[in-house]
Amino acid sequence: MFLPPLTAGTLIRRYKRFLADVELAGGDIITVHCPNSGSMKGCANPGSRVFLSRNPNPKRKYPFGWKLVEADGFWAGINTGLPNRLVREAIENGTVTELQGYDTIRPEVPYGEHSRIDLLLEGLGRCFIEVKNVTLVEGSRALFPDAVTTRGQKHLQELMRVVREGDRGVIFFTVQRGDGISVSPADMIDPEYGRLLRLAVENGVEALAYRALVTPEEIRLTERLPVIL
């Protein structure tokens, strides 16, 4: 996935979940949209280098959107709207070998109780894929979630249900930074999510994790990481 030309800046602060103040190279300070509802632990430190994209829509209240941040010397993709597209692209180009052989890929298909599955593969039976964005890294281990997620807990329960009904269920962790070498549940942040993830895997849900190459020019999935429970 190639990125449009981005604008560099320095993060002043992130606040109200979806807003951030950024100082541009010329000294101007602007408010930008933050497309991430998590805590962004480790990725929202004041003084961090960031990259922004500009939306040409004149009706946008905040023309700039926050795309990348430098965290521990690595670029991290903080836009939670990108992983679904990254995973689909990586399935279609053959990078994700574990999910090959299906005839169709459909996004945002209704399932469960008032939910939508991120990606539904069909052809070799059905494969339901929930995609998660991972930006928290401690030591060399990528951790999810970075905040308590009752929605994520519900997704695990629904994946267990589809497996019980004879379909394939996959929880797919997309690590949008280059320093994590494995993925684990963040038990210290959301112990219930960790419990449900382990239970889901025990009951046939597959846990896949791939790391993305993240640069100001492109973001793409490159290699599988082990999921350590």
C-alpha positions in Angstrom: 0.0 0.0 0.0 1.7 3.2 -1.2 1.1 6.3 0.8 0.3 9.8 -0.6 2.9 12.5 0.0 3.0 13.1 3.7 3.8 16.2 5.8 6.3 16.0 8.6 5.8 17.4 12.1 6.4 17.1 15.8 3.7 15.8 18.2 2.8 18.3 20.9 0.0 16.3 22.5 -2.8 13.8 21.7 -6.1 14.4 23.5 -9.9 13.7 23.4 -9.0 10.4 21.7 -9.4 11.6 18.1 -7.4 14.9 18.2 -3.7 15.9 18.3 -1.7 19.1 18.1 1.3 19.0 15.8 4.0 21.5 15.1 5.0 21.7 11.4 8.5 22.3 10.2 7.8 26.0 9.7 6.6 26.5 13.2 2.9 26.5 12.6 0.8 24.5 15.1 -2.2 22.7 13.8 -4.9 20.3 15.2 -5.2 17.0 13.3 -7.5 14.1 13.3 -6.2 11.0 15.1 -7.6 7.8 13.6 -7.0 5.6 16.6 -9.4 5.1 19.6 -6.9 3.1 21.7 -4.6 4.5 24.4 -1.7 4.6 21.9 0.6 3.7 24.7 4.2 4.2 23.6 3.0 6.0 20.4 1.8 9.3 21.6 4.8 10.8 23.4 5.1 14.6 23.1 8.1 15.5 20.9 7.8 12.4 18.7 8.3 12.8 15.0 5.1 12.3 13.0 3.8 12.2 9.5 0.4 13.6 8.4 -1.7 13.2 5.3 -3.9 16.0 3.9 -7.5 15.4 2.9 -8.5 17.6 -0.1 -12.2 17.7 1.0 -12.8 21.4 1.8 -15.6 20.5 4.2 -13.3 18.6 6.5 -13.0 20.3 9.9 -9.4 19.0 10.3 -7.8 18.8 6.9 -4.8 16.8 8.2 -4.9 13.2 9.5 -2.2 11.6 11.6 -0.6 8.5 9.8 2.8 7.6 11.3 4.8 8.2 14.5 8.4 7.4 15.3 8.4 5.1 18.3 11.7 3.7 19.7 13.4 4.4 16.5 10.8 2.7 14.3 8.0 4.1 12.2 4.6 2.9 13.5 1.3 3.1 11.6 -1.4 4.4 14.0 -4.3 4.4 11.6 -6.6 1.6 12.7 -8.5 1.9 9.4 -5.6 0.5 7.4 -5.0 -3.1 8.7 -8.1 -4.5 7.0 -6.8 -3.3 3.7 -3.3 -4.4 4.4 -4.4 -7.9 5.3 -6.6 -8.1 2.2 -3.8 -7.0 0.0 -1.4 -9.5 1.6 -3.9 -12.3 1.0 -4.4 -11.4 -2.6 -0.7 -11.1 -3.4 0.1 -14.4 -1.7 2.1 -13.0 1.3 -0.3 -14.6 3.8 0.2 -18.2 2.8 -2.1 -19.5 5.5 -5.2 -17.9 3.9 -4.8 -18.9 0.2 -7.1 -20.9 -2.0 -10.4 -19.1 -1.4 -12.4 -17.7 -4.3 -13.7 -14.5 -2.9 -12.9 -11.9 -0.2 -15.7 -9.7 1.2 -15.2 -7.0 3.8 -17.6 -5.9 6.6 -20.0 -8.8 6.3 -22.7 -8.9 9.0 -22.4 -11.8 11.4 -23.0 -12.7 15.1 -25.0 -10.3 17.2 -25.0 -6.9 15.6 -21.4 -7.3 14.4 -19.5 -7.2 11.1 -16.6 -9.5 10.3 -13.6 -7.6 8.9 -13.0 -10.1 6.1 -14.9 -13.1 5.0 -13.2 -15.6 2.7 -15.4 -18.0 0.7 -14.8 -20.9 -1.6 -13.1 -23.5 0.6 -16.0 -23.2 3.0 -16.0 -20.0 4.9 -13.2 -18.3 6.8 -14.1 -15.4 9.2 -11.2 -13.0 9.9 -11.1 -10.4 12.6 -8.2 -8.0 12.1 -6.5 -6.1 15.0 -4.0 -3.3 14.8 -1.0 -3.7 17.1 1.3 -0.7 17.9 2.3 -1.4 21.5 5.8 -3.0 21.9 7.6 -3.7 25.1 11.0 -5.2 24.9 10.8 -7.2 21.7 7.2 -8.3 22.2 4.2 -6.7 20.5 1.2 -6.6 22.8 -2.6 -6.3 22.2 -4.7 -4.6 23.3 -3.3 -1.2 24.5 -6.6 -0.5 26.4 -9.4 -2.6 27.7 -11.6 -3.7 24.8 -15.0 -5.2 25.5 -15.6 -5.1 21.7 -12.5 -7.2 21.2 -13.6 -9.6 23.8 -17.0 -10.0 22.0 -15.1 -10.6 18.7 -13.3 -13.6 20.3 -16.6 -15.0 21.6 -18.1 -14.7 18.1 -15.1 -16.4 16.4 -15.5 -19.3 18.8 -19.2 -19.5 17.8 -18.4 -19.7 14.1 -15.8 -22.4 14.7 -18.4 -24.4 16.7 -20.7 -24.1 13.7 -18.1 -25.6 11.4 -16.5 -22.6 9.8 -13.0 -21.3 10.1 -12.3 -18.4 12.5 -9.1 -16.4 12.5 -7.9 -13.5 14.8 -5.3 -11.6 12.7 -2.8 -9.3 14.5 -1.3 -6.7 12.2 1.9 -5.3 13.8 2.4 -1.9 12.3 5.9 -1.3 13.5 9.2 -3.1 12.9 10.6 -3.9 16.3 8.2 -6.6 17.6 9.4 -10.2 17.0 6.4 -11.9 18.6 2.8 -11.1 19.6 1.2 -11.8 23.0 -2.0 -10.6 24.8 -1.4 -7.6 27.0 -2.6 -9.3 30.2 -1.6 -6.4 32.4 -4.0 -4.1 30.5 -6.9 -6.4 29.7 -6.6 -9.8 31.5 -10.1 -10.8 30.3 -9.0 -10.4 26.7 -6.0 -12.6 27.3 -8.2 -15.2 28.9 -10.6 -15.3 26.0 -7.8 -15.3 23.4 -6.3 -18.4 25.0 -9.7 -20.0 25.3 -10.5 -19.2 21.7 -7.3 -20.8 20.5 -7.9 -23.9 22.6 -11.3 -24.2 20.9 -10.1 -24.0 17.3 -9.8 -20.3 16.5 -6.5 -19.6 14.7 -4.3 -16.8 15.8 -2.1 -15.3 13.1 0.3 -12.3 13.3 2.2 -10.5 10.6 4.6 -7.6 10.8 4.3 -4.6 8.5 7.1 -2.7 6.8 6.2 0.9 7.7 7.9 3.8 5.9 6.7 7.3 4.9 6.3 5.9 1.4 4.5 2.6 1.9 3.1 0.1 4.4 2.9 -3.6 3.6 2.8 -6.9 5.4 6.1 -8.8 5.1 6.5 -11.7 7.5 4.7 -13.9 10.0 5.4 -13.5 13.7 4.8 -16.2 16.4 1.8 -15.7 18.7 3.0 -16.5 22.2 0.1 -17.2 24.6 
